[in-house]
């Protein structure tokens, strides 16, 4: 218990330090992924990019339904299985291989029977992409759960760079939609071989013990439905755009949506990657009260980063789109940008703060309700809005659905475990966001050259984020700085 108390006292510092580690580990690959978006919106026609977006969203759905629960089981139970880690990982490997055989056989059969020859080939590639992506993400989860940010960064960085280079070369040679998919396939396999193969040396699949498997299924199975419903909120809009409009409209929508939504979610997922293991550790060793304290630290950073990041994207979005999106896609991207930015803020706070109550409280089945309400709302709103308002209507539908899901999650989650008071965290976050957005807008206004405006706005906004965090004592940042400076002063005085 004394050891845990020492860990708890250092938790703000650990949270900030680990966030910086994972900022490098995930931030650099994230920038490469943004570069890939810029490249492929210039090398692929809108309809080709639209088909690629549909492949990615379809693979994402299958990944969520089949494999996501397994990664969450690994992240949730690895710390508790330290005494018999080898057997735990052997069980995970056995479950993964079983699922892979089933989805591979089903996917290839579907590909053979598909009537459209273009989509027939894409479906075959999609099956391979699904299995390799799921395996790659499983290895990422192991690196995260074992708090190995260097290995995590090597995996993500090599994957991002290799997919960009290989996919870009293939697109340059005219392979169209297949080019970025084949680039991802190569990158997933090569990254695992380079940086994660040794972790499985000597391992062999072994079916988990019945009581262990029951516990894992009890935790994981509700998440299959939950994440499938979440996919309806985040991904069904592209399928419905293809249905009501066409594949070109999907490409136009996906380019702007991914640039804005994924950029902000990347930032929040970096923080969560560092923060979630601390919350799990607090729950395992200190119970719900200590978990609530850690969630307050995590939540302050998540909510402030979400609001400040969303404000920054709205202010600097036009400059970002002009640089990162191909000319054919820009007008559509600008039309949906503010709505997608706000949707990303709401989705990020829900996923990385409110939803943790269900995961830490072993009540993941309640996520089915929150996601179900949002999914039904999303589909209904898409049906009503897309025919009349096009891709802007789809953005509106996403924002409304994420808002409904967040409200439901916050209300239910507070009944599972004690969650920190939202109002103080929200007030701090609003102050930080307003200061960051205003400063970024002023910084961007110093130059009429697009790239200079973006650079000046980003640097000034980042500097203000640090200053605002000190002023508001966000996540005990000011306290840490003062304590550290005082310690250095006392140490120097003793000398």
N, C-alpha and C positions, 0 to 999 in steps of 0.2 A: 504493500500500500504506500509506503514511503517513496518507493521508486516511482509509483504512479503520480504521487503528488508533485514530485520534481518535474515529471513530464508535463503535467497540467500547468504548472507555473510557467513553463517554457513554451506552451502551446502557441501563443501569438507569434513568437519568434520563429518557431518551427513552421507555422503556417506560411509566414512571409518568405522564409528561406526556401521551403519546398516549392512555393509558388514560383519563385525566381528560377529554381532549377528546371521546373517543368515548363516555364515560359520559354527557356532556351530549347528544351527537348521537344516541345510541340509548336512553339512560335515560329522557329526557323522553317520546319517542314510546312507550317501553315502558309508562310509567305511563298514557298515554292508552289503550293497548291493554287494560290492566287495567280501566280505567274502562269500556271498551267491553264487556268481559266482564260487569261488574256491571250495565250497562245492558241488555244483551240477555238475561241470565238473568232479568230482571224484565219485559221487554216480550214475550218469546217463551215459548210453552208448551214443556215439556220435549221433546215430540216434534218441534216445529219447530226447537228448538235442536239436537236430535239429527240432523235432516236437514242442517242447516247444518254441523254437525261432520263429517258424512260427505262433504259437498261439499268442504270444506276439505282433508280427508285424501285424497280422490280427486284433487283438483287438485294437492296436494302430491306424490303419487306420480307423476303425469304430468310435473310440473315436474322432479322428480328424475331420472326416466328420460330425458327428452328434452333438458332445458336445463341441468341442474346442471353437467354436465361442461364445458360451454362457459364458464360463469362461472369455474370453477376453472382452466381453460386460460388465460383472460384474466388472472386473478390471479397465476398462476405464471409466465407468459411475458411479461407487459407490461414488466417491468424489463429483461429481456434483449432486447426489441424496440425499445428507445428510439431506435436509429439509424434505424429505418424505421417509426415509430409509426403514421403515417397508413395505410400499407398493412396493418399488423397489424390495426388497428381495422376497416378495410374488409373484411378477410377474416372477422372475427368477425361483422360485420353481415350479410354474405352467408350465412354458415352459419345465423345466427339466422332470417333471412327464409325460407330453405329449410325449416327445421324447422317454422316457424310455419304455412306453407302446408299441409304434410303433416298436422300435428295438427289444424288447423282443419277441413280436409275430412273427416278420419276422425271427429272429434268430432261434427260436425253430422250425418253419416250415422248414427252411433250414436244420437244424440238423436231423429232421425226414426223410427228403427226400434224405439225403446224402448216397451214396451207400456203402462207406467204413465203416464198424462197428467201427473201431478204431477212425477214424475221426468223426464219428457220436457222440460218447461220448464226444470227445474233443470240438466239436462245441457247445454242450449243456453247458459245463462248460464255454466256451468262452463267451456265452451270459451273463451269470451271472457275469463273471469277468468284462465285458464291463460296465454294469450298476453300479456295486459297485465301480469300478475304477473311472468312471466319477463323481459319487457323492462325492467320497473322494477328488478328485482334485478340485471340486467346493468349498468344505469347505476349502481346502488349499488356494484357490484364495481369499476367504473372509478374512482369517487370514492375507494374504499378503496385500490386499487392505486396511485393517484397521490397518496395521503396528503392528501386534501382533506376533513378532518372537518367543516368548515363546510357545504360542499355536501352531504355525506353526511347531516348533521343536518337540513338544510332538506328534503331529499327524504323522509327518514323521518318527520320531524315533520309536514309538510303531509299526507302520506299518512295517518298515524294520526288526525290531527284531522279531516280531511275525511271519512274513512270512518266515524268515530264520529258526526259531525253528520248526514251524509246518510243513513247506515244507520239511525240512531236516529229521524230524522224519518219515514222510510219505514216503519219498524216501528211507530211510533206511529199511523200511518194504516192499519195492519192488513195490510201486505203479507207478513207472516209470514217464512218462510225466505228468500224472495227479497230482503228488505230489506237485511240486512247484506252479501249478495253484491253487490247493485247499488251499495251504498255503497263497497265496495272497488273495484269497476270504475271508478267516477267518480274515486275518490281516486288510483288508479294513473295514470290518464290526465292528470288535472289537475296532479299533482305533477311528472310528466315535462315537461309543457308549460311549467310555471312555472320549473323549476330545472335541467333537463338538456337541453332542446331545443338550446340554443346549442352544446353540445359536439359535435353531429352536423351543424352547419351546413356545407354544401358537401360532405359525405361521400356517397359512393355505394358500393354493394356491389361488391366485387371478389373473385373466388374466390381463396383463398390459393394460393401456389406449391406445387407437388406435394410438395417436401421438407418445407416448413413444415407442410402439412396432415398429412403422415404423422407428423411429430413430435407434433403436437397430438392426433391420433387415438390414437397409441401411449400418450400420457399420459392422454387423456380417456376412451377407450372402456371400459377396465376400471372406471372410476368409475361408468359407467351401471349395471353389474351390482351394483357395491358399494353405491351409494346406493339402488338398488331393494331390495336385501336389507336395508339399514338401515331403509328404510321399513317392511318387514315387521315389524321389531322394534318400531318406534315407532308404527306406524299400523294394523297389521292387527287389533289388539285391538278397535278400534271396529267394524270390519266383522264380526268374529266375535261381538261382543256383540249387534249387530243381528241376526245369524243365529240365535244361541242364545236371545236374549232379545227385545228390541224396540228401536225407535227412541227411545222414552222413556228406556230404560236407557242408550243411547248418550249422550243429552243429559246425564243425571245424571253419568256417568263423565267426559265431556269437560269439563264445567264445573270440577270439582275438579282433574282432571289438568292442564288447561291453566293454571290459576291457579298451581299449584305448579311444575310442570315448566318451563313457559315462563318463569316469573319467574327461576328460577335459571339456565337456559340463556341467557337474555338477558344476565344479568350476565357469564357466562363468555364469551359471544360478543363482548361489548364489549371484554373484555381481549384476546381472540384477534384481533379486528379491528385492534387496535393492535400486538399482538405478532407476528403472522404475517409481515407485511412485513419486520420486523427480522430474523427468522430466515431468510427468503429472501435478504435482502441479505447476511447473514453467510455463507450457503452460497455465494452467487454470487461474493463477493469474498475470502472467507477459507477456504473449504473446510469439510470436515466437522468439524474441530476447533473452528473458530470458531462453527459452527452449534451444536455441542454446548454451548458456553459460553452462547450466547444462549438455547438451549432450557432451560438450568438457570434462568436468570433468569425466562423465561416460565413454566416449570413451577412454580416456587415460588409465583408469584402465582396461577396457575390452580388448583392443588391446594388452596391455602389458602382462596381465595375459594369453591371448591366445597364444602369441608367446613364452613366458617363459615356460608356461605349456607344449606346444607342444615340445619345445626343451628338457625339462626335461623328457618327456615320451620317446623320441627317445634315449636319453643317458642312461636312467635307465630302459628302456623297457625290455631288456633281463633278468635282475634280477627280475623285477616285474612279468614277465610271468612265470619264473621258480618257483616262490613262489605261485602265485595266480591261475594258470591254471593247470588242470590235465594233466598228462604226455601224454596221447593220443592226446591232443589238441595243444601241445606246438610248434611243428615244423610249423604248419599252422599259428599259431598266430604270430610267429616271422617273417614269410614271408610277412605278410600284415601290420605289425606294423608301419613302418615309413610312409607308404602311408596313413594309416588311421589317424595317428597323424596329418599330414599336412591337411588332409581333415577336421578334427575336428577344427583346427585353422580357416580355411576359413569359415566353416559353422557357427562357433560361432561368428565371427566378423560380418558376414552378418546378422544373426538373432538378435543379441543383440546390434548392433550399426546401421548398414545401414537401416535395416527394420523399425526402430523406426520412421523414417521420415514419413512413410506411416500411422502408427498408430496414431502418434501425429497430423498429418495433415489431419485426417479424409479422407484419400485417400487409404484405404486398397484395393480398387479394382485394383490398379496398381500392387499389389503383385501377382495377377493372371498371369500377363505377365512375371514377373521375375521368378516365379516358373514354369510356363509353358515351357519357354525356357530351363530351367534346366532339367525338367522332360523328355522332348523329347530327349535331349542330353543323359541323363542317360540311358534311355531305349535303344536307338540306340547303345551306346557304350557297354552296357552289352551284347547285342545280338552279337556284333562283337568280344568282348574280352573274355567272359566267356568260350565259346567252345574251344578256343585256349590256354588261359592262366589260366583258372580255377578261383580260388577265388582271386588270385592276380589281374587278369583282372577286377574283380568286384570292388576291392579297387581302381584301376586306374580310372574306370568309375565314382565312387563316387567323387573322388578328382576333376576330370574334370568338373563334373556337378555342384558341389558346387562352383567352381571357376567362372563358367559362371554366376551362380545365383548371386554371390557376386558383380561381375562387373556390371551386369545389375541393381541390387538394388542400388548400390552406384550412378550410373549415373542418374537413374530416381528419386531417393530420394532427390538428391540435387536440383531438380526442384520443389519439393513439399514444403519443408521448407529449410531455410538456415542451412546447416550442417557445423560443424567446419572443419577447414582445416586439411586434413588427414596427410599431410607430416610431420609436427612437432610431431604429436602423434605417427606416425610410426617410426620416427627416435628414439624417446625415447624408444619405445617398443623394437626395435632391439637391442639397447644398453643393456637394461635390460635382454633381452633373451640371448644374447651372454654371458654376465657375469654369468647369472644363469646356463646356460648349461655347460660352462667351469668349473665352480666351482663344480657342481654336478658330472661331469665326474672325476675330480680330487679327490673329496671326495669318490666316489665309488671305485676308484683305490687303496685306502688305505687298503682294505681288499679283500682277495680271497674268504671269506665265503659269500655266496649269500645274506643272510638276513642282515649281517653287512654292506656289500657294499651298499645295497639298503637304509638302515637306514642312513649311513654316507652321501651318495649322496643326500638324501632327506633333511637332516638337513642342510648340507652345502649350498645346493641350495636355501633353504628357507631363511637362514641367508643372503645370497648374494642378494636375491630379496628385502629384507628390506633395505639393504645398498645401492643397486642400485637405489631404489625408492628415497632414500634421496639424492643421488648424482645428479640424473636427475630432482629432484623436481617433481616427478610423482604425478599427481593429487594434487598438492600443498602440498605434504606430508612434505617436508623440511620446508616450510613456517609455516605449522601448528605446527611442533615440536618446531621451534625457537620461535614462538609467545607464545606457551604454556609455554616453559621454561622461557622466559622473564617475562611472567605474574607471574609465581611462584616466580621468583627472586625478582620482585618488591614487591610482597605481603610479602615475607619473610623480605625484607629490611624495610618495614613499621612497622613490628612488633618489 
